[in-house]
Amino acid sequence: MSEENVEIVRRFVDDFRAGKFEFDSEGMLAKMPGEERWHPDIEWEAPGADDAGGGLPDIGGTYRGIESARGFWREWLAAWETVQFEYELIDAGNRVVMLLDQRMRGRSTGIEVSMGRYAQVFTFRDGLLIHWKAYLSQAEALEAVGLRE
């Protein structure tokens, strides 16, 4: 099952990078790539500005349910003209760790922003993504799944 989870995340990430999003008639994000593998009670955790090491001002927090998680991504992606990253996936049983090095270009400013190296952890239950969390530190994410960097 764990190799299957890695492949689910790889397909999601590759589709994300290829821009395979669905938009509504108003041009708003209607569906993320891979949502068919999201559990209805999915939780997405984005570090907030008050978290150790900083985070995402205004939109950091925990988003519960598909529509709520999609709403986070709708708002976050609206700010960026481009999002580019290199990544590595690590099998951690029912979890998959994604180590990233990311940079973006602001939609309204054109300014290049480096988010740098961080990580996301995807947790699966019965073949569905139930919990997804971003960590500002790759070492913290690896420790959270019982691995050491």
PyRosetta script that sets phi, psi and omega in degrees:
from pyrosetta import init, pose_from_sequence

init()
pose = pose_from_sequence("MSEENVEIVRRFVDDFRAGKFEFDSEGMLAKMPGEERWHPDIEWEAPGADDAGGGLPDIGGTYRGIESARGFWREWLAAWETVQFEYELIDAGNRVVMLLDQRMRGRSTGIEVSMGRYAQVFTFRDGLLIHWKAYLSQAEALEAVGLRE")
pose.set_psi(1, -33.4)
pose.set_omega(1, -175.2)
pose.set_phi(2, -67.7)
pose.set_psi(2, -37.3)
pose.set_omega(2, 176.3)
pose.set_phi(3, -63.8)
pose.set_psi(3, -36.2)
pose.set_omega(3, 176.8)
pose.set_phi(4, -62.7)
pose.set_psi(4, -40.9)
pose.set_omega(4, 178.3)
pose.set_phi(5, -62.2)
pose.set_psi(5, -41.9)
pose.set_omega(5, 178.0)
pose.set_phi(6, -61.1)
pose.set_psi(6, -42.1)
pose.set_omega(6, -179.5)
pose.set_phi(7, -68.2)
pose.set_psi(7, -35.6)
pose.set_omega(7, 175.8)
pose.set_phi(8, -60.6)
pose.set_psi(8, -46.8)
pose.set_omega(8, -179.9)
pose.set_phi(9, -66.0)
pose.set_psi(9, -41.8)
pose.set_omega(9, 179.6)
pose.set_phi(10, -59.5)
pose.set_psi(10, -44.6)
pose.set_omega(10, 178.2)
pose.set_phi(11, -63.1)
pose.set_psi(11, -43.6)
pose.set_omega(11, 178.3)
pose.set_phi(12, -58.8)
pose.set_psi(12, -48.7)
pose.set_omega(12, -177.3)
pose.set_phi(13, -65.3)
pose.set_psi(13, -43.9)
pose.set_omega(13, 179.4)
pose.set_phi(14, -63.4)
pose.set_psi(14, -40.3)
pose.set_omega(14, 176.2)
pose.set_phi(15, -66.7)
pose.set_psi(15, -38.6)
pose.set_omega(15, 176.6)
pose.set_phi(16, -59.9)
pose.set_psi(16, -49.9)
pose.set_omega(16, -179.4)
pose.set_phi(17, -62.8)
pose.set_psi(17, -30.9)
pose.set_omega(17, 179.9)
pose.set_phi(18, -83.3)
pose.set_psi(18, -3.2)
pose.set_omega(18, 177.9)
pose.set_phi(19, 75.1)
pose.set_psi(19, 31.3)
pose.set_omega(19, -178.2)
pose.set_phi(20, -85.3)
pose.set_psi(20, 64.7)
pose.set_omega(20, 178.1)
pose.set_phi(21, -102.5)
pose.set_psi(21, 156.9)
pose.set_omega(21, 171.6)
pose.set_phi(22, -108.2)
pose.set_psi(22, 136.8)
pose.set_omega(22, -178.3)
pose.set_phi(23, -120.0)
pose.set_psi(23, 150.8)
pose.set_omega(23, 178.2)
pose.set_phi(24, -84.6)
pose.set_psi(24, -176.0)
pose.set_omega(24, -176.5)
pose.set_phi(25, -65.7)
pose.set_psi(25, -18.2)
pose.set_omega(25, 178.9)
pose.set_phi(26, -96.9)
pose.set_psi(26, 6.8)
pose.set_omega(26, 178.6)
pose.set_phi(27, 80.6)
pose.set_psi(27, 11.8)
pose.set_omega(27, 178.6)
pose.set_phi(28, -89.6)
pose.set_psi(28, 149.9)
pose.set_omega(28, 178.4)
pose.set_phi(29, -59.1)
pose.set_psi(29, 121.7)
pose.set_omega(29, -179.6)
pose.set_phi(30, -105.5)
pose.set_psi(30, -26.6)
pose.set_omega(30, -178.6)
pose.set_phi(31, -159.0)
pose.set_psi(31, 136.5)
pose.set_omega(31, 176.9)
pose.set_phi(32, -87.7)
pose.set_psi(32, 153.4)
pose.set_omega(32, 172.4)
pose.set_phi(33, -60.1)
pose.set_psi(33, 140.2)
pose.set_omega(33, 175.9)
pose.set_phi(34, 82.7)
pose.set_psi(34, 1.3)
pose.set_omega(34, -177.7)
pose.set_phi(35, -59.0)
pose.set_psi(35, -24.2)
pose.set_omega(35, 179.4)
pose.set_phi(36, -64.0)
pose.set_psi(36, -15.5)
pose.set_omega(36, 177.6)
pose.set_phi(37, -102.9)
pose.set_psi(37, 9.3)
pose.set_omega(37, 176.7)
pose.set_phi(38, -87.1)
pose.set_psi(38, 134.7)
pose.set_omega(38, 172.6)
pose.set_phi(39, -68.5)
pose.set_psi(39, 144.4)
pose.set_omega(39, 178.9)
pose.set_phi(40, -56.3)
pose.set_psi(40, -28.0)
pose.set_omega(40, -179.7)
pose.set_phi(41, -101.3)
pose.set_psi(41, 27.0)
pose.set_omega(41, -179.3)
pose.set_phi(42, -52.1)
pose.set_psi(42, 145.0)
pose.set_omega(42, 171.7)
pose.set_phi(43, -120.1)
pose.set_psi(43, 130.0)
pose.set_omega(43, 174.1)
pose.set_phi(44, -114.2)
pose.set_psi(44, 124.3)
pose.set_omega(44, 179.7)
pose.set_phi(45, -113.5)
pose.set_psi(45, 118.7)
pose.set_omega(45, 176.7)
pose.set_phi(46, -112.2)
pose.set_psi(46, 131.4)
pose.set_omega(46, -179.3)
pose.set_phi(47, -62.0)
pose.set_psi(47, 136.3)
pose.set_omega(47, 179.5)
pose.set_phi(48, -94.7)
pose.set_psi(48, 169.7)
pose.set_omega(48, -178.4)
pose.set_phi(49, -60.5)
pose.set_psi(49, -25.4)
pose.set_omega(49, -179.2)
pose.set_phi(50, -86.0)
pose.set_psi(50, -9.4)
pose.set_omega(50, 179.1)
pose.set_phi(51, -70.0)
pose.set_psi(51, 156.9)
pose.set_omega(51, 178.2)
pose.set_phi(52, -56.0)
pose.set_psi(52, 129.9)
pose.set_omega(52, 179.1)
pose.set_phi(53, 85.4)
pose.set_psi(53, 2.1)
pose.set_omega(53, -179.1)
pose.set_phi(54, 85.7)
pose.set_psi(54, -174.7)
pose.set_omega(54, -178.4)
pose.set_phi(55, 178.0)
pose.set_psi(55, -148.6)
pose.set_omega(55, -175.9)
pose.set_phi(56, -95.2)
pose.set_psi(56, 109.0)
pose.set_omega(56, 178.4)
pose.set_phi(57, -64.4)
pose.set_psi(57, 144.8)
pose.set_omega(57, 175.1)
pose.set_phi(58, 74.6)
pose.set_psi(58, -31.4)
pose.set_omega(58, -175.4)
pose.set_phi(59, -123.1)
pose.set_psi(59, 2.9)
pose.set_omega(59, 175.5)
pose.set_phi(60, -68.3)
pose.set_psi(60, 150.7)
pose.set_omega(60, 178.3)
pose.set_phi(61, 145.0)
pose.set_psi(61, -169.1)
pose.set_omega(61, -179.7)
pose.set_phi(62, -107.2)
pose.set_psi(62, 130.0)
pose.set_omega(62, -178.6)
pose.set_phi(63, -115.8)
pose.set_psi(63, 122.0)
pose.set_omega(63, -175.4)
pose.set_phi(64, -110.8)
pose.set_psi(64, 131.4)
pose.set_omega(64, 180.0)
pose.set_phi(65, 93.1)
pose.set_psi(65, 156.4)
pose.set_omega(65, -175.8)
pose.set_phi(66, -60.8)
pose.set_psi(66, -47.9)
pose.set_omega(66, -176.9)
pose.set_phi(67, -64.0)
pose.set_psi(67, -39.2)
pose.set_omega(67, 178.8)
pose.set_phi(68, -65.3)
pose.set_psi(68, -46.2)
pose.set_omega(68, 178.5)
pose.set_phi(69, -62.6)
pose.set_psi(69, -43.5)
pose.set_omega(69, 177.8)
pose.set_phi(70, -61.8)
pose.set_psi(70, -36.8)
pose.set_omega(70, 178.4)
pose.set_phi(71, -61.3)
pose.set_psi(71, -40.3)
pose.set_omega(71, 175.6)
pose.set_phi(72, -57.5)
pose.set_psi(72, -52.3)
pose.set_omega(72, -176.7)
pose.set_phi(73, -64.4)
pose.set_psi(73, -35.2)
pose.set_omega(73, 177.0)
pose.set_phi(74, -58.9)
pose.set_psi(74, -47.4)
pose.set_omega(74, -178.0)
pose.set_phi(75, -69.3)
pose.set_psi(75, -44.7)
pose.set_omega(75, -176.9)
pose.set_phi(76, -66.3)
pose.set_psi(76, -46.4)
pose.set_omega(76, -178.3)
pose.set_phi(77, -66.6)
pose.set_psi(77, -27.7)
pose.set_omega(77, 178.9)
pose.set_phi(78, -61.6)
pose.set_psi(78, -23.8)
pose.set_omega(78, -177.7)
pose.set_phi(79, -81.1)
pose.set_psi(79, -14.9)
pose.set_omega(79, -170.8)
pose.set_phi(80, -118.9)
pose.set_psi(80, 132.9)
pose.set_omega(80, 173.6)
pose.set_phi(81, -75.1)
pose.set_psi(81, -41.8)
pose.set_omega(81, 177.4)
pose.set_phi(82, -136.4)
pose.set_psi(82, 147.9)
pose.set_omega(82, 172.3)
pose.set_phi(83, -132.6)
pose.set_psi(83, 117.8)
pose.set_omega(83, -179.2)
pose.set_phi(84, -126.3)
pose.set_psi(84, 145.3)
pose.set_omega(84, 179.8)
pose.set_phi(85, -161.9)
pose.set_psi(85, 154.1)
pose.set_omega(85, 167.3)
pose.set_phi(86, -103.0)
pose.set_psi(86, 152.5)
pose.set_omega(86, -178.2)
pose.set_phi(87, -150.0)
pose.set_psi(87, 160.2)
pose.set_omega(87, 174.0)
pose.set_phi(88, -135.8)
pose.set_psi(88, 137.2)
pose.set_omega(88, 178.5)
pose.set_phi(89, -106.8)
pose.set_psi(89, 138.4)
pose.set_omega(89, 179.4)
pose.set_phi(90, -125.3)
pose.set_psi(90, 125.3)
pose.set_omega(90, 178.9)
pose.set_phi(91, -74.1)
pose.set_psi(91, 124.6)
pose.set_omega(91, 177.6)
pose.set_phi(92, -132.5)
pose.set_psi(92, 47.8)
pose.set_omega(92, 178.7)
pose.set_phi(93, 75.3)
pose.set_psi(93, -118.2)
pose.set_omega(93, 178.5)
pose.set_phi(94, -81.2)
pose.set_psi(94, 5.0)
pose.set_omega(94, 177.2)
pose.set_phi(95, -124.4)
pose.set_psi(95, 152.5)
pose.set_omega(95, 175.9)
pose.set_phi(96, -126.8)
pose.set_psi(96, 128.1)
pose.set_omega(96, 177.2)
pose.set_phi(97, -98.4)
pose.set_psi(97, 130.7)
pose.set_omega(97, 174.7)
pose.set_phi(98, -113.9)
pose.set_psi(98, 114.6)
pose.set_omega(98, 175.5)
pose.set_phi(99, -90.5)
pose.set_psi(99, 129.3)
pose.set_omega(99, -175.6)
pose.set_phi(100, -125.9)
pose.set_psi(100, 155.2)
pose.set_omega(100, 166.7)
pose.set_phi(101, -132.7)
pose.set_psi(101, 109.3)
pose.set_omega(101, -165.0)
pose.set_phi(102, -123.6)
pose.set_psi(102, 146.6)
pose.set_omega(102, 173.7)
pose.set_phi(103, -142.2)
pose.set_psi(103, 151.1)
pose.set_omega(103, -177.5)
pose.set_phi(104, -136.4)
pose.set_psi(104, 163.7)
pose.set_omega(104, 172.4)
pose.set_phi(105, -123.3)
pose.set_psi(105, 125.7)
pose.set_omega(105, -178.7)
pose.set_phi(106, -61.7)
pose.set_psi(106, 137.2)
pose.set_omega(106, -178.9)
pose.set_phi(107, -66.7)
pose.set_psi(107, -45.0)
pose.set_omega(107, -176.5)
pose.set_phi(108, -90.2)
pose.set_psi(108, -24.4)
pose.set_omega(108, -176.1)
pose.set_phi(109, -103.3)
pose.set_psi(109, -25.7)
pose.set_omega(109, -175.0)
pose.set_phi(110, 74.9)
pose.set_psi(110, 5.2)
pose.set_omega(110, -177.6)
pose.set_phi(111, -76.8)
pose.set_psi(111, 134.6)
pose.set_omega(111, 175.8)
pose.set_phi(112, -80.3)
pose.set_psi(112, 132.4)
pose.set_omega(112, 179.8)
pose.set_phi(113, -128.0)
pose.set_psi(113, 131.0)
pose.set_omega(113, 175.5)
pose.set_phi(114, -100.0)
pose.set_psi(114, 121.6)
pose.set_omega(114, 174.6)
pose.set_phi(115, -83.8)
pose.set_psi(115, -19.6)
pose.set_omega(115, 177.4)
pose.set_phi(116, 77.0)
pose.set_psi(116, -159.4)
pose.set_omega(116, -176.0)
pose.set_phi(117, -87.5)
pose.set_psi(117, 124.0)
pose.set_omega(117, 175.9)
pose.set_phi(118, -149.7)
pose.set_psi(118, -171.4)
pose.set_omega(118, -176.9)
pose.set_phi(119, -146.0)
pose.set_psi(119, 158.8)
pose.set_omega(119, 171.5)
pose.set_phi(120, -130.2)
pose.set_psi(120, 144.2)
pose.set_omega(120, 177.7)
pose.set_phi(121, -119.7)
pose.set_psi(121, 127.9)
pose.set_omega(121, 179.6)
pose.set_phi(122, -108.3)
pose.set_psi(122, 125.1)
pose.set_omega(122, 179.0)
pose.set_phi(123, -112.4)
pose.set_psi(123, 129.8)
pose.set_omega(123, -177.1)
pose.set_phi(124, -111.2)
pose.set_psi(124, 146.8)
pose.set_omega(124, 171.8)
pose.set_phi(125, -138.9)
pose.set_psi(125, 125.6)
pose.set_omega(125, -180.0)
pose.set_phi(126, 53.4)
pose.set_psi(126, 38.7)
pose.set_omega(126, 176.7)
pose.set_phi(127, 79.7)
pose.set_psi(127, 3.8)
pose.set_omega(127, 179.8)
pose.set_phi(128, -117.3)
pose.set_psi(128, 146.7)
pose.set_omega(128, 177.1)
pose.set_phi(129, -75.0)
pose.set_psi(129, 115.1)
pose.set_omega(129, -176.7)
pose.set_phi(130, -104.5)
pose.set_psi(130, -29.0)
pose.set_omega(130, -177.7)
pose.set_phi(131, -145.4)
pose.set_psi(131, 137.9)
pose.set_omega(131, -176.0)
pose.set_phi(132, -141.6)
pose.set_psi(132, 122.5)
pose.set_omega(132, -174.5)
pose.set_phi(133, -135.4)
pose.set_psi(133, 137.5)
pose.set_omega(133, 175.1)
pose.set_phi(134, -96.8)
pose.set_psi(134, 139.4)
pose.set_omega(134, 176.6)
pose.set_phi(135, -121.4)
pose.set_psi(135, 134.1)
pose.set_omega(135, 179.0)
pose.set_phi(136, -71.9)
pose.set_psi(136, -19.0)
pose.set_omega(136, -179.6)
pose.set_phi(137, -118.5)
pose.set_psi(137, 128.8)
pose.set_omega(137, 176.4)
pose.set_phi(138, -64.0)
pose.set_psi(138, -39.0)
pose.set_omega(138, 179.8)
pose.set_phi(139, -61.5)
pose.set_psi(139, -40.1)
pose.set_omega(139, 179.3)
pose.set_phi(140, -64.1)
pose.set_psi(140, -40.4)
pose.set_omega(140, 179.1)
pose.set_phi(141, -65.5)
pose.set_psi(141, -44.0)
pose.set_omega(141, 179.2)
pose.set_phi(142, -63.3)
pose.set_psi(142, -39.7)
pose.set_omega(142, 177.9)
pose.set_phi(143, -65.8)
pose.set_psi(143, -37.3)
pose.set_omega(143, -178.6)
pose.set_phi(144, -62.6)
pose.set_psi(144, -25.9)
pose.set_omega(144, 179.4)
pose.set_phi(145, -102.9)
pose.set_psi(145, 8.4)
pose.set_omega(145, 176.3)
pose.set_phi(146, 86.8)
pose.set_psi(146, 18.0)
pose.set_omega(146, 176.9)
pose.set_phi(147, -114.0)
pose.set_psi(147, 154.6)
pose.set_omega(147, 176.9)
pose.set_phi(148, -114.2)
pose.set_psi(148, 143.7)
pose.set_omega(148, 179.7)
pose.set_phi(149, -73.0)
pose.dump_pdb("model.pdb")
